[in-house]
Amino acid sequence: MRKPIPIHRTLKSGKKIAYATPDKGASGRTPKSKRWHKPSEIHSGWSKHDPADVRRKNTLNAHGGNLLASARAKMSLANVTADPITKRLAGADAKWFYDQYRRSKK
């Protein structure tokens, strides 16, 4: 994390004040120290540019055929991404994996 940023202000009364504010990172980005999500160590080969059947096959193979783990990984991705296309596709894949998991339990 970067050093605090010094700020110098002049109040309406004419009094000059100086203080430091913590660096909040780049605009629109969360600083690494504030990120709470720890992504899975499994690289699934999932890409938003692939068709749905390829994305799902790659994810399922990466998780050893575990439908629930695949669903949780994609839902996690959908919840933390800032890209709307990735959010929509990962959410749809997670829903598909959850549906398949529920059907396999019957």
FIKOLZA-1660 file (N, C-alpha, C; in steps of 0.1 Angstrom, whole numbers, plus 5000, padded with zeros to 4 digits):
% residues 106
   i   px   py   pz ch aa at
   1 5008 4988 5000  A  M  N
   1 5000 5000 5000  A  M CA
   1 5009 5012 5000  A  M  C
   2 5004 5023 4993  A  R  N
   2 5012 5035 4992  A  R CA
   2 5011 5043 5005  A  R  C
   3 5020 5053 5006  A  K  N
   3 5021 5062 5017  A  K CA
   3 5009 5071 5018  A  K  C
   4 5005 5076 5030  A  P  N
   4 4994 5085 5030  A  P CA
   4 4997 5098 5022  A  P  C
   5 4986 5104 5017  A  I  N
   5 4987 5115 5008  A  I CA
   5 4986 5128 5017  A  I  C
   6 4996 5137 5016  A  P  N
   6 4994 5149 5024  A  P CA
   6 4984 5159 5017  A  P  C
   7 4976 5165 5026  A  I  N
   7 4965 5174 5021  A  I CA
   7 4967 5187 5028  A  I  C
   8 4967 5198 5021  A  H  N
   8 4968 5212 5026  A  H CA
   8 4956 5219 5023  A  H  C
   9 4949 5225 5033  A  R  N
   9 4936 5232 5031  A  R CA
   9 4937 5245 5038  A  R  C
  10 4929 5255 5033  A  T  N
  10 4928 5268 5040  A  T CA
  10 4913 5269 5043  A  T  C
  11 4910 5271 5056  A  L  N
  11 4896 5272 5061  A  L CA
  11 4891 5286 5058  A  L  C
  12 4878 5288 5059  A  K  N
  12 4872 5301 5056  A  K CA
  12 4878 5312 5065  A  K  C
  13 4881 5308 5077  A  S  N
  13 4887 5317 5087  A  S CA
  13 4901 5322 5083  A  S  C
  14 4907 5315 5073  A  G  N
  14 4920 5318 5069  A  G CA
  14 4931 5309 5075  A  G  C
  15 4927 5301 5084  A  K  N
  15 4936 5292 5091  A  K CA
  15 4940 5281 5081  A  K  C
  16 4953 5278 5081  A  K  N
  16 4958 5268 5072  A  K CA
  16 4960 5255 5080  A  K  C
  17 4955 5244 5074  A  I  N
  17 4957 5231 5081  A  I CA
  17 4963 5221 5071  A  I  C
  18 4970 5212 5077  A  A  N
  18 4976 5201 5069  A  A CA
  18 4974 5188 5076  A  A  C
  19 4970 5178 5068  A  Y  N
  19 4968 5165 5074  A  Y CA
  19 4971 5154 5063  A  Y  C
  20 4972 5142 5067  A  A  N
  20 4974 5131 5057  A  A CA
  20 4962 5122 5056  A  A  C
  21 4958 5118 5045  A  T  N
  21 4947 5109 5043  A  T CA
  21 4952 5096 5037  A  T  C
  22 4947 5085 5041  A  P  N
  22 4952 5072 5035  A  P CA
  22 4949 5071 5020  A  P  C
  23 4959 5065 5013  A  D  N
  23 4957 5063 4999  A  D CA
  23 4946 5053 4997  A  D  C
  24 4937 5057 4988  A  K  N
  24 4925 5048 4985  A  K CA
  24 4927 5040 4972  A  K  C
  25 4939 5041 4966  A  G  N
  25 4941 5034 4954  A  G CA
  25 4936 5041 4942  A  G  C
  26 4937 5035 4930  A  A  N
  26 4932 5041 4918  A  A CA
  26 4917 5043 4918  A  A  C
  27 4912 5052 4911  A  S  N
  27 4898 5055 4910  A  S CA
  27 4891 5042 4904  A  S  C
  28 4880 5038 4911  A  G  N
  28 4873 5026 4907  A  G CA
  28 4879 5013 4910  A  G  C
  29 4890 5013 4918  A  R  N
  29 4897 5001 4921  A  R CA
  29 4898 5000 4936  A  R  C
  30 4897 4988 4942  A  T  N
  30 4899 4986 4956  A  T CA
  30 4914 4983 4959  A  T  C
  31 4920 4990 4968  A  P  N
  31 4934 4987 4971  A  P CA
  31 4936 4972 4976  A  P  C
  32 4947 4966 4973  A  K  N
  32 4949 4952 4976  A  K CA
  32 4947 4949 4990  A  K  C
  33 4951 4958 4999  A  S  N
  33 4950 4956 5014  A  S CA
  33 4935 4955 5018  A  S  C
  34 4926 4960 5010  A  K  N
  34 4912 4960 5014  A  K CA
  34 4904 4950 5007  A  K  C
  35 4910 4942 4998  A  R  N
  35 4903 4931 4991  A  R CA
  35 4900 4920 5000  A  R  C
  36 4887 4916 5001  A  W  N
  36 4884 4905 5010  A  W CA
  36 4883 4891 5003  A  W  C
  37 4881 4891 4990  A  H  N
  37 4878 4879 4983  A  H CA
  37 4892 4872 4980  A  H  C
  38 4893 4860 4983  A  K  N
  38 4905 4852 4980  A  K CA
  38 4901 4842 4969  A  K  C
  39 4905 4844 4957  A  P  N
  39 4900 4835 4946  A  P CA
  39 4906 4821 4948  A  P  C
  40 4899 4811 4942  A  S  N
  40 4903 4797 4943  A  S CA
  40 4917 4796 4937  A  S  C
  41 4924 4786 4941  A  E  N
  41 4937 4783 4936  A  E CA
  41 4936 4775 4923  A  E  C
  42 4924 4770 4920  A  I  N
  42 4922 4762 4909  A  I CA
  42 4919 4771 4897  A  I  C
  43 4928 4769 4886  A  H  N
  43 4926 4776 4874  A  H CA
  43 4916 4768 4865  A  H  C
  44 4904 4773 4863  A  S  N
  44 4894 4765 4856  A  S CA
  44 4894 4766 4841  A  S  C
  45 4901 4775 4835  A  G  N
  45 4901 4777 4821  A  G CA
  45 4889 4784 4816  A  G  C
  46 4881 4790 4825  A  W  N
  46 4869 4796 4821  A  W CA
  46 4872 4810 4815  A  W  C
  47 4865 4812 4804  A  S  N
  47 4867 4825 4796  A  S CA
  47 4853 4830 4791  A  S  C
  48 4851 4843 4792  A  K  N
  48 4838 4848 4788  A  K CA
  48 4837 4848 4773  A  K  C
  49 4848 4845 4766  A  H  N
  49 4848 4845 4751  A  H CA
  49 4844 4831 4746  A  H  C
  50 4844 4821 4754  A  D  N
  50 4840 4807 4750  A  D CA
  50 4825 4805 4750  A  D  C
  51 4820 4795 4742  A  P  N
  51 4806 4792 4743  A  P CA
  51 4803 4785 4757  A  P  C
  52 4790 4785 4760  A  A  N
  52 4786 4780 4773  A  A CA
  52 4790 4766 4776  A  A  C
  53 4789 4757 4766  A  D  N
  53 4792 4743 4768  A  D CA
  53 4807 4741 4771  A  D  C
  54 4816 4749 4764  A  V  N
  54 4830 4748 4766  A  V CA
  54 4834 4754 4780  A  V  C
  55 4828 4765 4784  A  R  N
  55 4831 4771 4797  A  R CA
  55 4827 4761 4808  A  R  C
  56 4815 4755 4807  A  R  N
  56 4811 4746 4817  A  R CA
  56 4819 4733 4818  A  R  C
  57 4823 4728 4806  A  K  N
  57 4831 4716 4806  A  K CA
  57 4845 4719 4813  A  K  C
  58 4851 4730 4809  A  N  N
  58 4864 4733 4815  A  N CA
  58 4863 4735 4830  A  N  C
  59 4853 4742 4835  A  T  N
  59 4851 4744 4849  A  T CA
  59 4849 4731 4856  A  T  C
  60 4840 4723 4851  A  L  N
  60 4837 4710 4857  A  L CA
  60 4849 4701 4858  A  L  C
  61 4857 4701 4847  A  N  N
  61 4869 4693 4847  A  N CA
  61 4880 4698 4857  A  N  C
  62 4881 4711 4858  A  A  N
  62 4890 4717 4868  A  A CA
  62 4887 4713 4882  A  A  C
  63 4874 4712 4885  A  H  N
  63 4869 4709 4899  A  H CA
  63 4867 4694 4901  A  H  C
  64 4872 4686 4892  A  G  N
  64 4871 4671 4894  A  G CA
  64 4857 4666 4893  A  G  C
  65 4848 4672 4885  A  G  N
  65 4835 4667 4883  A  G CA
  65 4825 4671 4895  A  G  C
  66 4830 4679 4904  A  N  N
  66 4822 4684 4915  A  N CA
  66 4813 4695 4911  A  N  C
  67 4800 4693 4909  A  L  N
  67 4791 4703 4905  A  L CA
  67 4790 4715 4915  A  L  C
  68 4789 4711 4928  A  L  N
  68 4787 4721 4938  A  L CA
  68 4799 4731 4939  A  L  C
  69 4811 4725 4938  A  A  N
  69 4823 4733 4939  A  A CA
  69 4824 4742 4926  A  A  C
  70 4820 4737 4915  A  S  N
  70 4820 4745 4903  A  S CA
  70 4810 4757 4904  A  S  C
  71 4798 4754 4909  A  A  N
  71 4788 4764 4911  A  A CA
  71 4793 4775 4920  A  A  C
  72 4799 4771 4931  A  R  N
  72 4803 4781 4941  A  R CA
  72 4815 4790 4935  A  R  C
  73 4824 4784 4928  A  A  N
  73 4835 4791 4922  A  A CA
  73 4829 4802 4912  A  A  C
  74 4820 4798 4904  A  K  N
  74 4814 4807 4894  A  K CA
  74 4806 4818 4900  A  K  C
  75 4798 4814 4911  A  M  N
  75 4790 4824 4918  A  M CA
  75 4799 4834 4925  A  M  C
  76 4810 4829 4930  A  S  N
  76 4820 4838 4936  A  S CA
  76 4826 4848 4926  A  S  C
  77 4829 4843 4914  A  L  N
  77 4834 4852 4904  A  L CA
  77 4823 4862 4900  A  L  C
  78 4811 4858 4899  A  A  N
  78 4800 4867 4895  A  A CA
  78 4798 4878 4905  A  A  C
  79 4800 4875 4918  A  N  N
  79 4798 4884 4929  A  N CA
  79 4809 4895 4930  A  N  C
  80 4821 4892 4926  A  V  N
  80 4832 4901 4928  A  V CA
  80 4837 4909 4916  A  V  C
  81 4832 4904 4904  A  T  N
  81 4837 4911 4892  A  T CA
  81 4831 4924 4889  A  T  C
  82 4838 4933 4883  A  A  N
  82 4833 4946 4879  A  A CA
  82 4828 4946 4864  A  A  C
  83 4831 4935 4857  A  D  N
  83 4827 4935 4843  A  D CA
  83 4813 4929 4841  A  D  C
  84 4804 4937 4835  A  P  N
  84 4790 4932 4835  A  P CA
  84 4788 4919 4826  A  P  C
  85 4796 4918 4816  A  I  N
  85 4795 4905 4808  A  I CA
  85 4799 4893 4816  A  I  C
  86 4810 4894 4823  A  T  N
  86 4815 4883 4831  A  T CA
  86 4805 4880 4842  A  T  C
  87 4800 4891 4848  A  K  N
  87 4790 4889 4859  A  K CA
  87 4778 4881 4854  A  K  C
  88 4773 4884 4842  A  R  N
  88 4761 4878 4837  A  R CA
  88 4764 4863 4833  A  R  C
  89 4776 4861 4826  A  L  N
  89 4779 4847 4822  A  L CA
  89 4783 4838 4833  A  L  C
  90 4791 4843 4843  A  A  N
  90 4794 4835 4854  A  A CA
  90 4782 4832 4863  A  A  C
  91 4773 4842 4864  A  G  N
  91 4761 4839 4872  A  G CA
  91 4752 4829 4865  A  G  C
  92 4751 4829 4852  A  A  N
  92 4743 4819 4844  A  A CA
  92 4750 4805 4845  A  A  C
  93 4763 4805 4845  A  D  N
  93 4770 4792 4846  A  D CA
  93 4768 4786 4860  A  D  C
  94 4768 4795 4870  A  A  N
  94 4766 4791 4884  A  A CA
  94 4752 4785 4886  A  A  C
  95 4742 4792 4880  A  K  N
  95 4728 4788 4881  A  K CA
  95 4727 4774 4875  A  K  C
  96 4733 4772 4863  A  W  N
  96 4733 4760 4856  A  W CA
  96 4739 4748 4864  A  W  C
  97 4750 4751 4871  A  F  N
  97 4757 4741 4879  A  F CA
  97 4748 4738 4891  A  F  C
  98 4742 4748 4897  A  Y  N
  98 4733 4745 4909  A  Y CA
  98 4721 4737 4905  A  Y  C
  99 4716 4740 4893  A  D  N
  99 4704 4732 4888  A  D CA
  99 4708 4717 4886  A  D  C
 100 4720 4716 4880  A  Q  N
 100 4725 4702 4877  A  Q CA
 100 4727 4694 4890  A  Q  C
 101 4733 4702 4900  A  Y  N
 101 4735 4696 4913  A  Y CA
 101 4722 4691 4920  A  Y  C
 102 4712 4700 4919  A  R  N
 102 4699 4696 4925  A  R CA
 102 4693 4684 4918  A  R  C
 103 4694 4684 4905  A  R  N
 103 4688 4672 4898  A  R CA
 103 4696 4659 4901  A  R  C
 104 4709 4660 4903  A  S  N
 104 4716 4648 4906  A  S CA
 104 4713 4643 4920  A  S  C
 105 4708 4651 4929  A  K  N
 105 4705 4647 4943  A  K CA
 105 4691 4640 4944  A  K  C
 106 4683 4641 4933  A  K  N
 106 4669 4635 4934  A  K CA
 106 4670 4620 4931  A  K  C
% end
